[in-house]
Amino acid sequence: MFNQKDELTNQGPQFTFSQENFLTSILPSLMETDTVIFIFTLDDNLVEVQTLVEQVKEKASNIQALAHSTVGQSLPVRVQP
């Protein structure tokens, strides 16, 4: 973050960080031993997050999530583990 020297995505595909890149480049090559960490806020489209988690579950078993919320927000029952 706040990289002052150069745009990191110019350094190569390993520095690309987007959901589209994950779906096209990383998800197809995931292996059972890989770990995927989801970082999202409760303001995000949680159905979309859950759909992506289900896609990852088909490939890898070690999935972690970090969700950010503001006061009064909580994870809906339908997307809780």
N, C-alpha and C positions, 0 to 999 in steps of 0.2 A: 504494500500500500504506500501511497505517496512517493512512488519511485521518482526521483529527480533526474536520473541519468538517461533512461531510455525506456521506451515502451517495451514491456517484457514479452508481449506476443510476437515481437520481431525476432526474438531469440530462438524460436522454433516451436513446433507443435506441443511439446511438453509444457510450454508456458501458457497455452491457450486455456481459458477458463470460462466456459459458458455452458448452459444447459444443452444447447444445440450440439456443441462439440462433444459433450459427454454422451449424448444419444448416438451420434454418428461414429465417433472414434473410439470411445472408451467402453461403452456398454457392450458392444459386440465382442470385445476381447477380454471381458472380465472372466476370472477363473474363481473356482470355489474358495481358494485361499486368499483372495483379495478382500480388502476392507473398504467399505464405502461409508463416508460420513456425509449426512445431509445437514445442511445449515439453512434454516428458513425462519421466517417470522410468522406469527399467527395471522398476520394480515395477508399472507400469500394465499394463493389458491390451493387449499389443503387437499382437495380432490385430485388436483394435478400432482401434488407431492406424493400422495398415497399411490397413485398410478405408477409413478416413477419408482417408488419403493418396491412395488410388486414386480416390476420388470427386473429390478436388480436382484430380488430374492430368487428369481429363476436361475441366476448365474452365480451369486456369491451368498454365503451364509452370514458373514460378519458385517452387519449393518448397524451404524450408530446414527443418532439424530441429536441435533442441538437446535432447540427452538427458542426464539426470543418472543417475549410477550410484554405487554404493558399492564398496568394495574387493572384487574378485573377481567383479563382475558384468560381463557383456559382452552385446552385442546378438546374439541368436540368428541363425544363418546365414539362416534363412528370411525374416527381415525386413530384412536388410542390403541397401543399395542395390546 
